[in-house]
């Protein structure tokens, strides 16, 4: 996967979410720093990064 940087769109902790106790959830949705969350549940960092790559491309397509 090629680098695909976009200002304002990062994935802290590989997009992992946290539960009520502050513990990272390894199986779950991905979250971008812009607040967008994936609709699908992912079981690996690779799939979360793939979602984020597609999310940023969708942002670019809508902005142009």
Secondary structure, DSSP 8 states (H G I E B T S, - for coil): ------TT---GGGG-EE-TTS-EESSB--B-TTS-B-SS-BSSHHHHHHHHHHHHHHHHHHH-
